Amino acid sequence: MVRVTELGYLGFSVTDMDAWKDYATECVGFDVIDEGEGDRFYARMDNWHHRLVFHKSKEDDLAYAGWRVAGPDELEAMAKQLKDAGIKFKVGTEEEAQERRVLGLLKLLDPGGTPTEIFYSPQVDTHLPFRPGRRMYGGFITGSEGIGHFISRQDDVDAAYKFYSLLGLRGSVEYKLNLPNGMVAKPLFMHCNDRQHSIAFGLGPMDKRINHLMLEYTHVDDLGLAHDIIRGRKIPVALQMGKHANDEAVTFYSGTPSGWLMELGWGARKAMAQQEHYVKDIFGHGTESTGFGMDLEL
């Protein structure tokens, strides 16, 4: 069985490009690259050409997610794996691969309707060292662990679990959380490398394809600076600073210019060999600004 190795890139549809450029550089610390295409700009987190792409649009949502495989043989094997499982896909054209700055890709939809791409060989610009958009003590944890993780809209959790298991991810339910309506949420977390999880779902109905994106700094001081900048700008904070039980990362969740959440964090532990589940976080993560889909008792 061939497996994806990391969450390699994400694309977003955004309505306010200028607001995103400001937020990406001054709040988060991305290295923003605008190559004059007019309808997009790129965000770097390391020496890859990009990890995130922001496309000018009339909507604000996740546009696509790119999962990496090791090379061309693995991409071919993944195509056979998908075909044998009855999953529809198409092979990306040379132009589509060039647009993503990769050498080959497959394009399909996950069960929740998120455009999903499986690719190999990203363009890595080692001649252009990462340069943060604001002063930082370090950078972001990427490398073999990929970008971070995102919470995905999946109405059929079982179908999503089977789909991502087919891609080679592993995981299970890691929390039992009380919801405001009296129900209990059982979010499911899946990983494909040493990062504790790369995707999660099962939080209930979502308006957008994405609830939040989590990024991890290499230095705790950069998390603190981001927190102070976001607080200073009066950006809504959905969950206050706290420490998760599952990945043990210290994080907080705040609103983005597109209305979904950015979880910025530090200090996550690596994926465990055996599953555990939890009923609350270690500390913090109190609910502050509601309406972002994270009104949970953590």
Phi and psi in degrees as GROMACS dihedral restraints (atoms count N, CA, C in turn):
[ dihedral_restraints ]
;  ai    aj    ak    al  type     phi  dphi    fc
    3     4     5     6     1   -89.4    20    10
    4     5     6     7     1   145.9    20    10
    6     7     8     9     1  -128.5    20    10
    7     8     9    10     1   146.1    20    10
    9    10    11    12     1   -68.9    20    10
   10    11    12    13     1   152.8    20    10
   12    13    14    15     1  -108.5    20    10
   13    14    15    16     1   -21.2    20    10
   15    16    17    18     1  -168.4    20    10
   16    17    18    19     1   158.3    20    10
   18    19    20    21     1   -79.8    20    10
   19    20    21    22     1   104.3    20    10
   21    22    23    24     1   -88.2    20    10
   22    23    24    25     1   -41.1    20    10
   24    25    26    27     1  -152.8    20    10
   25    26    27    28     1   161.3    20    10
   27    28    29    30     1  -135.9    20    10
   28    29    30    31     1   145.8    20    10
   30    31    32    33     1  -118.1    20    10
   31    32    33    34     1   142.7    20    10
   33    34    35    36     1  -128.6    20    10
   34    35    36    37     1   141.0    20    10
   36    37    38    39     1   -90.5    20    10
   37    38    39    40     1   128.1    20    10
   39    40    41    42     1  -136.1    20    10
   40    41    42    43     1   147.6    20    10
   42    43    44    45     1   -94.2    20    10
   43    44    45    46     1   -28.0    20    10
   45    46    47    48     1  -119.8    20    10
   46    47    48    49     1    92.3    20    10
   48    49    50    51     1   -65.1    20    10
   49    50    51    52     1   -40.4    20    10
   51    52    53    54     1   -65.6    20    10
   52    53    54    55     1   -41.9    20    10
   54    55    56    57     1   -62.3    20    10
   55    56    57    58     1   -37.7    20    10
   57    58    59    60     1   -70.7    20    10
   58    59    60    61     1   -39.0    20    10
   60    61    62    63     1   -61.1    20    10
   61    62    63    64     1   -43.1    20    10
   63    64    65    66     1   -65.2    20    10
   64    65    66    67     1   -47.1    20    10
   66    67    68    69     1   -63.6    20    10
   67    68    69    70     1   -43.2    20    10
   69    70    71    72     1   -62.4    20    10
   70    71    72    73     1   -40.4    20    10
   72    73    74    75     1   -84.8    20    10
   73    74    75    76     1   -54.9    20    10
   75    76    77    78     1   -77.6    20    10
   76    77    78    79     1   -30.7    20    10
   78    79    80    81     1   -94.1    20    10
   79    80    81    82     1   -52.8    20    10
   81    82    83    84     1   -85.7    20    10
   82    83    84    85     1   -43.2    20    10
   84    85    86    87     1   103.9    20    10
   85    86    87    88     1    18.0    20    10
   87    88    89    90     1   -64.2    20    10
   88    89    90    91     1   154.7    20    10
   90    91    92    93     1   -92.3    20    10
   91    92    93    94     1   102.9    20    10
   93    94    95    96     1   -89.3    20    10
   94    95    96    97     1   130.8    20    10
   96    97    98    99     1  -120.9    20    10
   97    98    99   100     1   123.7    20    10
   99   100   101   102     1  -116.1    20    10
  100   101   102   103     1   114.2    20    10
  102   103   104   105     1   -97.5    20    10
  103   104   105   106     1    17.3    20    10
  105   106   107   108     1    78.4    20    10
  106   107   108   109     1    16.7    20    10
  108   109   110   111     1   -76.2    20    10
  109   110   111   112     1   -17.6    20    10
  111   112   113   114     1    88.7    20    10
  112   113   114   115     1   -37.4    20    10
  114   115   116   117     1  -107.8    20    10
  115   116   117   118     1     9.5    20    10
  117   118   119   120     1  -163.2    20    10
  118   119   120   121     1   160.1    20    10
  120   121   122   123     1  -142.7    20    10
  121   122   123   124     1   164.7    20    10
  123   124   125   126     1  -116.5    20    10
  124   125   126   127     1   150.5    20    10
  126   127   128   129     1  -122.3    20    10
  127   128   129   130     1   126.2    20    10
  129   130   131   132     1  -100.9    20    10
  130   131   132   133     1   144.3    20    10
  132   133   134   135     1  -120.7    20    10
  133   134   135   136     1    -8.7    20    10
  135   136   137   138     1  -161.0    20    10
  136   137   138   139     1  -148.3    20    10
  138   139   140   141     1   -90.6    20    10
  139   140   141   142     1     0.7    20    10
  141   142   143   144     1   -62.5    20    10
  142   143   144   145     1   153.6    20    10
  144   145   146   147     1   -51.9    20    10
  145   146   147   148     1   -42.6    20    10
  147   148   149   150     1  -161.7    20    10
  148   149   150   151     1   158.3    20    10
  150   151   152   153     1  -113.3    20    10
  151   152   153   154     1   -28.8    20    10
  153   154   155   156     1  -129.3    20    10
  154   155   156   157     1   144.8    20    10
  156   157   158   159     1  -125.8    20    10
  157   158   159   160     1   135.0    20    10
  159   160   161   162     1  -114.3    20    10
  160   161   162   163     1   115.9    20    10
  162   163   164   165     1  -103.3    20    10
  163   164   165   166     1   130.9    20    10
  165   166   167   168     1   -62.1    20    10
  166   167   168   169     1   130.1    20    10
  168   169   170   171     1  -155.1    20    10
  169   170   171   172     1   174.2    20    10
  171   172   173   174     1   -96.9    20    10
  172   173   174   175     1     3.4    20    10
  174   175   176   177     1  -132.5    20    10
  175   176   177   178     1   163.4    20    10
  177   178   179   180     1  -120.4    20    10
  178   179   180   181     1   103.8    20    10
  180   181   182   183     1  -166.7    20    10
  181   182   183   184     1   171.5    20    10
  183   184   185   186     1   -69.0    20    10
  184   185   186   187     1   128.7    20    10
  186   187   188   189     1   -95.2    20    10
  187   188   189   190     1   -36.6    20    10
  189   190   191   192     1  -168.6    20    10
  190   191   192   193     1   158.5    20    10
  192   193   194   195     1  -127.8    20    10
  193   194   195   196     1   133.9    20    10
  195   196   197   198     1  -111.8    20    10
  196   197   198   199     1   122.8    20    10
  198   199   200   201     1  -110.3    20    10
  199   200   201   202     1   133.0    20    10
  201   202   203   204     1   -92.6    20    10
  202   203   204   205     1   143.3    20    10
  204   205   206   207     1  -118.5    20    10
  205   206   207   208     1   166.6    20    10
  207   208   209   210     1   -66.4    20    10
  208   209   210   211     1   -38.0    20    10
  210   211   212   213     1  -169.5    20    10
  211   212   213   214     1  -171.4    20    10
  213   214   215   216     1   -63.6    20    10
  214   215   216   217     1   -36.5    20    10
  216   217   218   219     1   -64.7    20    10
  217   218   219   220     1   -39.5    20    10
  219   220   221   222     1   -69.3    20    10
  220   221   222   223     1   -34.8    20    10
  222   223   224   225     1   -65.4    20    10
  223   224   225   226     1   -42.2    20    10
  225   226   227   228     1   -63.7    20    10
  226   227   228   229     1   -41.9    20    10
  228   229   230   231     1   -65.4    20    10
  229   230   231   232     1   -37.0    20    10
  231   232   233   234     1   -65.5    20    10
  232   233   234   235     1   -38.7    20    10
  234   235   236   237     1   -59.5    20    10
  235   236   237   238     1   -43.7    20    10
  237   238   239   240     1   -65.2    20    10
  238   239   240   241     1   -40.1    20    10
  240   241   242   243     1   -60.8    20    10
  241   242   243   244     1   -44.4    20    10
  243   244   245   246     1   -66.3    20    10
  244   245   246   247     1   -43.8    20    10
  246   247   248   249     1   -61.4    20    10
  247   248   249   250     1   -45.3    20    10
  249   250   251   252     1   -62.8    20    10
  250   251   252   253     1   -28.5    20    10
  252   253   254   255     1   -88.4    20    10
  253   254   255   256     1    -1.1    20    10
  255   256   257   258     1    78.3    20    10
  256   257   258   259     1    20.7    20    10
  258   259   260   261     1   -90.2    20    10
  259   260   261   262     1   124.3    20    10
  261   262   263   264     1   -76.1    20    10
  262   263   264   265     1   139.1    20    10
  264   265   266   267     1  -156.5    20    10
  265   266   267   268     1   167.8    20    10
  267   268   269   270     1  -133.0    20    10
  268   269   270   271     1   151.3    20    10
  270   271   272   273     1   -82.7    20    10
  271   272   273   274     1   127.4    20    10
  273   274   275   276     1   -64.7    20    10
  274   275   276   277     1   145.2    20    10
  276   277   278   279     1   -74.8    20    10
  277   278   279   280     1   169.6    20    10
  279   280   281   282     1   -59.3    20    10
  280   281   282   283     1   -39.1    20    10
  282   283   284   285     1   -67.1    20    10
  283   284   285   286     1   -40.3    20    10
  285   286   287   288     1   -67.0    20    10
  286   287   288   289     1   -38.7    20    10
  288   289   290   291     1   -64.4    20    10
  289   290   291   292     1   -42.3    20    10
  291   292   293   294     1   -63.5    20    10
  292   293   294   295     1   -38.8    20    10
  294   295   296   297     1   -60.8    20    10
  295   296   297   298     1   -36.6    20    10
  297   298   299   300     1   -86.2    20    10
  298   299   300   301     1    -4.7    20    10
  300   301   302   303     1    60.7    20    10
  301   302   303   304     1    47.1    20    10
  303   304   305   306     1  -132.7    20    10
  304   305   306   307     1   172.7    20    10
  306   307   308   309     1   -98.0    20    10
  307   308   309   310     1   -10.9    20    10
  309   310   311   312     1  -175.0    20    10
  310   311   312   313     1   149.7    20    10
  312   313   314   315     1  -157.7    20    10
  313   314   315   316     1   157.2    20    10
  315   316   317   318     1  -111.6    20    10
  316   317   318   319     1   146.3    20    10
  318   319   320   321     1  -124.8    20    10
  319   320   321   322     1   131.5    20    10
  321   322   323   324     1  -157.6    20    10
  322   323   324   325     1   179.8    20    10
  324   325   326   327     1  -115.8    20    10
  325   326   327   328     1   140.5    20    10
  327   328   329   330     1   -82.6    20    10
  328   329   330   331     1   172.4    20    10
  330   331   332   333     1   -59.9    20    10
  331   332   333   334     1   -24.0    20    10
  333   334   335   336     1   -86.5    20    10
  334   335   336   337     1     0.2    20    10
  336   337   338   339     1    90.2    20    10
  337   338   339   340     1     8.5    20    10
  339   340   341   342     1   -79.3    20    10
  340   341   342   343     1   123.0    20    10
  342   343   344   345     1   -57.4    20    10
  343   344   345   346     1   124.8    20    10
  345   346   347   348     1  -123.1    20    10
  346   347   348   349     1   136.5    20    10
  348   349   350   351     1  -126.1    20    10
  349   350   351   352     1   137.4    20    10
  351   352   353   354     1  -116.3    20    10
  352   353   354   355     1   124.3    20    10
  354   355   356   357     1  -136.1    20    10
  355   356   357   358     1   167.0    20    10
  357   358   359   360     1  -137.0    20    10
  358   359   360   361     1   155.9    20    10
  360   361   362   363     1    58.8    20    10
  361   362   363   364     1    76.6    20    10
  363   364   365   366     1   -72.1    20    10
  364   365   366   367     1   156.6    20    10
  366   367   368   369     1   -77.1    20    10
  367   368   369   370     1   120.8    20    10
  369   370   371   372     1  -113.7    20    10
  370   371   372   373     1   117.4    20    10
  372   373   374   375     1   -96.5    20    10
  373   374   375   376     1    74.6    20    10
  375   376   377   378     1   -66.5    20    10
  376   377   378   379     1   -15.3    20    10
  378   379   380   381     1   -80.0    20    10
  379   380   381   382     1    -6.8    20    10
  381   382   383   384     1  -123.9    20    10
  382   383   384   385     1    87.6    20    10
  384   385   386   387     1   -58.1    20    10
  385   386   387   388     1   146.8    20    10
  387   388   389   390     1   -56.7    20    10
  388   389   390   391     1   131.7    20    10
  390   391   392   393     1  -129.1    20    10
  391   392   393   394     1   107.4    20    10
  393   394   395   396     1   -64.0    20    10
  394   395   396   397     1   152.3    20    10
  396   397   398   399     1   -75.7    20    10
  397   398   399   400     1   -15.4    20    10
  399   400   401   402     1  -139.1    20    10
  400   401   402   403     1   172.6    20    10
  402   403   404   405     1   -62.7    20    10
  403   404   405   406     1   130.9    20    10
  405   406   407   408     1  -141.2    20    10
  406   407   408   409     1   151.7    20    10
  408   409   410   411     1   -81.7    20    10
  409   410   411   412     1   -22.6    20    10
  411   412   413   414     1  -149.8    20    10
  412   413   414   415     1  -131.8    20    10
  414   415   416   417     1  -149.8    20    10
  415   416   417   418     1  -143.0    20    10
  417   418   419   420     1  -116.4    20    10
  418   419   420   421     1   149.4    20    10
  420   421   422   423     1   -81.2    20    10
  421   422   423   424     1   115.0    20    10
  423   424   425   426     1  -134.0    20    10
  424   425   426   427     1  -105.9    20    10
  426   427   428   429     1    55.8    20    10
  427   428   429   430     1  -135.8    20    10
  429   430   431   432     1   -69.0    20    10
  430   431   432   433     1   -10.3    20    10
  432   433   434   435     1   -90.9    20    10
  433   434   435   436     1    -3.5    20    10
  435   436   437   438     1    73.2    20    10
  436   437   438   439     1  -163.8    20    10
  438   439   440   441     1   -65.6    20    10
  439   440   441   442     1   -52.9    20    10
  441   442   443   444     1   165.5    20    10
  442   443   444   445     1  -134.5    20    10
  444   445   446   447     1  -142.0    20    10
  445   446   447   448     1   161.1    20    10
  447   448   449   450     1  -138.4    20    10
  448   449   450   451     1   151.3    20    10
  450   451   452   453     1   -93.0    20    10
  451   452   453   454     1   123.5    20    10
  453   454   455   456     1  -107.0    20    10
  454   455   456   457     1   145.4    20    10
  456   457   458   459     1   -75.9    20    10
  457   458   459   460     1   118.6    20    10
  459   460   461   462     1  -141.5    20    10
  460   461   462   463     1   106.7    20    10
  462   463   464   465     1   -73.2    20    10
  463   464   465   466     1   -29.8    20    10
  465   466   467   468     1  -111.4    20    10
  466   467   468   469     1    94.1    20    10
  468   469   470   471     1   -64.7    20    10
  469   470   471   472     1   -38.8    20    10
  471   472   473   474     1   -63.2    20    10
  472   473   474   475     1   -42.9    20    10
  474   475   476   477     1   -64.8    20    10
  475   476   477   478     1   -39.8    20    10
  477   478   479   480     1   -64.8    20    10
  478   479   480   481     1   -41.1    20    10
  480   481   482   483     1   -62.2    20    10
  481   482   483   484     1   -43.0    20    10
  483   484   485   486     1   -65.8    20    10
  484   485   486   487     1   -39.7    20    10
  486   487   488   489     1   -63.5    20    10
  487   488   489   490     1   -51.3    20    10
  489   490   491   492     1   -73.2    20    10
  490   491   492   493     1   -25.0    20    10
  492   493   494   495     1   -65.9    20    10
  493   494   495   496     1   -37.1    20    10
  495   496   497   498     1   -63.5    20    10
  496   497   498   499     1   -32.3    20    10
  498   499   500   501     1   -76.9    20    10
  499   500   501   502     1   -10.7    20    10
  501   502   503   504     1   107.1    20    10
  502   503   504   505     1     6.8    20    10
  504   505   506   507     1   -83.8    20    10
  505   506   507   508     1   154.4    20    10
  507   508   509   510     1  -128.0    20    10
  508   509   510   511     1   153.7    20    10
  510   511   512   513     1   161.0    20    10
  511   512   513   514     1  -170.9    20    10
  513   514   515   516     1  -168.4    20    10
  514   515   516   517     1  -174.5    20    10
  516   517   518   519     1   -65.5    20    10
  517   518   519   520     1   132.6    20    10
  519   520   521   522     1  -121.4    20    10
  520   521   522   523     1   -10.7    20    10
  522   523   524   525     1  -137.7    20    10
  523   524   525   526     1   150.4    20    10
  525   526   527   528     1  -122.3    20    10
  526   527   528   529     1   106.9    20    10
  528   529   530   531     1  -119.6    20    10
  529   530   531   532     1   137.3    20    10
  531   532   533   534     1   -77.0    20    10
  532   533   534   535     1   131.0    20    10
  534   535   536   537     1   -99.8    20    10
  535   536   537   538     1   156.8    20    10
  537   538   539   540     1   -57.5    20    10
  538   539   540   541     1   -27.3    20    10
  540   541   542   543     1   -84.9    20    10
  541   542   543   544     1     6.7    20    10
  543   544   545   546     1    92.6    20    10
  544   545   546   547     1    -9.8    20    10
  546   547   548   549     1   -82.3    20    10
  547   548   549   550     1   169.7    20    10
  549   550   551   552     1  -115.5    20    10
  550   551   552   553     1   120.7    20    10
  552   553   554   555     1   -84.3    20    10
  553   554   555   556     1   140.6    20    10
  555   556   557   558     1  -127.4    20    10
  556   557   558   559     1    72.4    20    10
  558   559   560   561     1   -64.3    20    10
  559   560   561   562     1   144.1    20    10
  561   562   563   564     1  -111.1    20    10
  562   563   564   565     1   131.9    20    10
  564   565   566   567     1  -117.9    20    10
  565   566   567   568     1   137.0    20    10
  567   568   569   570     1  -132.6    20    10
  568   569   570   571     1   144.8    20    10
  570   571   572   573     1  -131.3    20    10
  571   572   573   574     1   159.7    20    10
  573   574   575   576     1  -133.5    20    10
  574   575   576   577     1     3.7    20    10
  576   577   578   579     1  -157.1    20    10
  577   578   579   580     1  -156.4    20    10
  579   580   581   582     1   -72.6    20    10
  580   581   582   583     1   -16.5    20    10
  582   583   584   585     1   -65.5    20    10
  583   584   585   586     1   137.5    20    10
  585   586   587   588     1   -57.5    20    10
  586   587   588   589     1   -36.9    20    10
  588   589   590   591     1  -158.7    20    10
  589   590   591   592     1   149.6    20    10
  591   592   593   594     1  -110.0    20    10
  592   593   594   595     1   -20.3    20    10
  594   595   596   597     1  -149.3    20    10
  595   596   597   598     1   149.1    20    10
  597   598   599   600     1  -144.8    20    10
  598   599   600   601     1   155.8    20    10
  600   601   602   603     1  -160.1    20    10
  601   602   603   604     1   169.3    20    10
  603   604   605   606     1   105.1    20    10
  604   605   606   607     1    22.1    20    10
  606   607   608   609     1   -89.8    20    10
  607   608   609   610     1     3.1    20    10
  609   610   611   612     1   101.6    20    10
  610   611   612   613     1  -171.6    20    10
  612   613   614   615     1   -59.1    20    10
  613   614   615   616     1   141.2    20    10
  615   616   617   618     1  -134.5    20    10
  616   617   618   619     1   138.9    20    10
  618   619   620   621     1   -72.0    20    10
  619   620   621   622     1   -36.8    20    10
  621   622   623   624     1  -108.5    20    10
  622   623   624   625     1   168.0    20    10
  624   625   626   627     1   -70.3    20    10
  625   626   627   628     1   -19.4    20    10
  627   628   629   630     1  -128.3    20    10
  628   629   630   631     1   137.1    20    10
  630   631   632   633     1   -93.1    20    10
  631   632   633   634     1   -49.4    20    10
  633   634   635   636     1  -155.3    20    10
  634   635   636   637     1   158.3    20    10
  636   637   638   639     1  -116.7    20    10
  637   638   639   640     1   130.4    20    10
  639   640   641   642     1  -106.8    20    10
  640   641   642   643     1   130.2    20    10
  642   643   644   645     1  -123.2    20    10
  643   644   645   646     1   147.0    20    10
  645   646   647   648     1  -120.7    20    10
  646   647   648   649     1   126.5    20    10
  648   649   650   651     1   -81.2    20    10
  649   650   651   652     1   155.1    20    10
  651   652   653   654     1   -81.8    20    10
  652   653   654   655     1   -20.4    20    10
  654   655   656   657     1  -125.1    20    10
  655   656   657   658     1   134.2    20    10
  657   658   659   660     1   -63.2    20    10
  658   659   660   661     1   -30.0    20    10
  660   661   662   663     1   -63.2    20    10
  661   662   663   664     1   -32.3    20    10
  663   664   665   666     1   -69.4    20    10
  664   665   666   667     1   -33.1    20    10
  666   667   668   669     1   -64.3    20    10
  667   668   669   670     1   -43.9    20    10
  669   670   671   672     1   -62.2    20    10
  670   671   672   673     1   -41.2    20    10
  672   673   674   675     1   -63.3    20    10
  673   674   675   676     1   -43.6    20    10
  675   676   677   678     1   -60.4    20    10
  676   677   678   679     1   -41.6    20    10
  678   679   680   681     1   -61.0    20    10
  679   680   681   682     1   -45.9    20    10
  681   682   683   684     1   -66.2    20    10
  682   683   684   685     1   -40.6    20    10
  684   685   686   687     1   -63.9    20    10
  685   686   687   688     1   -46.2    20    10
  687   688   689   690     1   -65.0    20    10
  688   689   690   691     1   -41.5    20    10
  690   691   692   693     1   -63.2    20    10
  691   692   693   694     1   -42.6    20    10
  693   694   695   696     1   -63.2    20    10
  694   695   696   697     1   -28.8    20    10
  696   697   698   699     1   -89.7    20    10
  697   698   699   700     1     3.5    20    10
  699   700   701   702     1    60.4    20    10
  700   701   702   703     1    30.9    20    10
  702   703   704   705     1   -74.3    20    10
  703   704   705   706     1   134.6    20    10
  705   706   707   708     1   -59.1    20    10
  706   707   708   709     1   135.1    20    10
  708   709   710   711     1  -108.6    20    10
  709   710   711   712     1   117.4    20    10
  711   712   713   714     1   -79.6    20    10
  712   713   714   715     1   -46.3    20    10
  714   715   716   717     1  -124.5    20    10
  715   716   717   718     1   127.2    20    10
  717   718   719   720     1   -69.5    20    10
  718   719   720   721     1   170.0    20    10
  720   721   722   723     1   -55.5    20    10
  721   722   723   724     1   132.7    20    10
  723   724   725   726     1  -162.9    20    10
  724   725   726   727     1  -177.7    20    10
  726   727   728   729     1  -127.5    20    10
  727   728   729   730     1   121.9    20    10
  729   730   731   732     1   -69.5    20    10
  730   731   732   733     1   153.6    20    10
  732   733   734   735     1   -82.7    20    10
  733   734   735   736     1   -34.7    20    10
  735   736   737   738     1   -78.0    20    10
  736   737   738   739     1   -55.3    20    10
  738   739   740   741     1   -96.6    20    10
  739   740   741   742     1    -5.9    20    10
  741   742   743   744     1    60.0    20    10
  742   743   744   745     1    24.2    20    10
  744   745   746   747     1   -83.5    20    10
  745   746   747   748     1   142.9    20    10
  747   748   749   750     1   -86.8    20    10
  748   749   750   751     1   121.8    20    10
  750   751   752   753     1  -147.2    20    10
  751   752   753   754     1   168.2    20    10
  753   754   755   756     1  -145.3    20    10
  754   755   756   757     1   158.1    20    10
  756   757   758   759     1  -117.8    20    10
  757   758   759   760     1   127.1    20    10
  759   760   761   762     1  -135.0    20    10
  760   761   762   763     1   160.6    20    10
  762   763   764   765     1   -73.7    20    10
  763   764   765   766     1   147.1    20    10
  765   766   767   768     1  -104.4    20    10
  766   767   768   769     1   169.6    20    10
  768   769   770   771     1   -61.9    20    10
  769   770   771   772     1   -12.8    20    10
  771   772   773   774     1   -99.9    20    10
  772   773   774   775     1     0.0    20    10
  774   775   776   777     1    91.4    20    10
  775   776   777   778     1   -11.7    20    10
  777   778   779   780     1   -92.2    20    10
  778   779   780   781     1   175.6    20    10
  780   781   782   783     1  -101.6    20    10
  781   782   783   784     1   147.2    20    10
  783   784   785   786     1  -109.6    20    10
  784   785   786   787     1   122.3    20    10
  786   787   788   789     1  -102.1    20    10
  787   788   789   790     1   114.9    20    10
  789   790   791   792     1  -104.5    20    10
  790   791   792   793     1   136.1    20    10
  792   793   794   795     1  -150.9    20    10
  793   794   795   796     1  -179.9    20    10
  795   796   797   798     1  -158.2    20    10
  796   797   798   799     1   146.9    20    10
  798   799   800   801     1    85.3    20    10
  799   800   801   802     1    23.6    20    10
  801   802   803   804     1   -69.8    20    10
  802   803   804   805     1   143.7    20    10
  804   805   806   807     1   -81.0    20    10
  805   806   807   808     1   169.3    20    10
  807   808   809   810     1   -85.8    20    10
  808   809   810   811     1   167.7    20    10
  810   811   812   813     1   -61.1    20    10
  811   812   813   814     1   140.7    20    10
  813   814   815   816     1   -94.3    20    10
  814   815   816   817     1   154.8    20    10
  816   817   818   819     1   -74.2    20    10
  817   818   819   820     1   -26.6    20    10
  819   820   821   822     1  -127.5    20    10
  820   821   822   823     1   151.2    20    10
  822   823   824   825     1   -80.1    20    10
  823   824   825   826     1   147.7    20    10
  825   826   827   828     1  -134.5    20    10
  826   827   828   829     1   163.5    20    10
  828   829   830   831     1  -137.1    20    10
  829   830   831   832     1   160.9    20    10
  831   832   833   834     1  -136.7    20    10
  832   833   834   835     1   159.1    20    10
  834   835   836   837     1  -113.3    20    10
  835   836   837   838     1    -8.3    20    10
  837   838   839   840     1  -162.7    20    10
  838   839   840   841     1   166.9    20    10
  840   841   842   843     1   -83.6    20    10
  841   842   843   844     1   172.1    20    10
  843   844   845   846     1   -71.9    20    10
  844   845   846   847     1   -47.6    20    10
  846   847   848   849     1  -158.7    20    10
  847   848   849   850     1   160.5    20    10
  849   850   851   852     1    68.7    20    10
  850   851   852   853     1  -148.6    20    10
  852   853   854   855     1    59.8    20    10
  853   854   855   856     1    34.9    20    10
  855   856   857   858     1   -68.0    20    10
  856   857   858   859     1   144.8    20    10
  858   859   860   861     1   -71.8    20    10
  859   860   861   862     1   132.6    20    10
  861   862   863   864     1  -121.8    20    10
  862   863   864   865     1   -74.5    20    10
  864   865   866   867     1   -91.4    20    10
  865   866   867   868     1   123.7    20    10
  867   868   869   870     1   -95.3    20    10
  868   869   870   871     1   171.4    20    10
  870   871   872   873     1    93.7    20    10
  871   872   873   874     1     3.9    20    10
  873   874   875   876     1   -99.9    20    10
  874   875   876   877     1     6.3    20    10
  876   877   878   879     1    81.6    20    10
  877   878   879   880     1    12.4    20    10
  879   880   881   882     1  -124.0    20    10
  880   881   882   883     1    35.4    20    10
  882   883   884   885     1   -82.9    20    10
  883   884   885   886     1    69.0    20    10
  885   886   887   888     1  -118.0    20    10
  886   887   888   889     1   153.7    20    10
  888   889   890   891     1   -91.9    20    10
  889   890   891   892     1    91.3    20    10
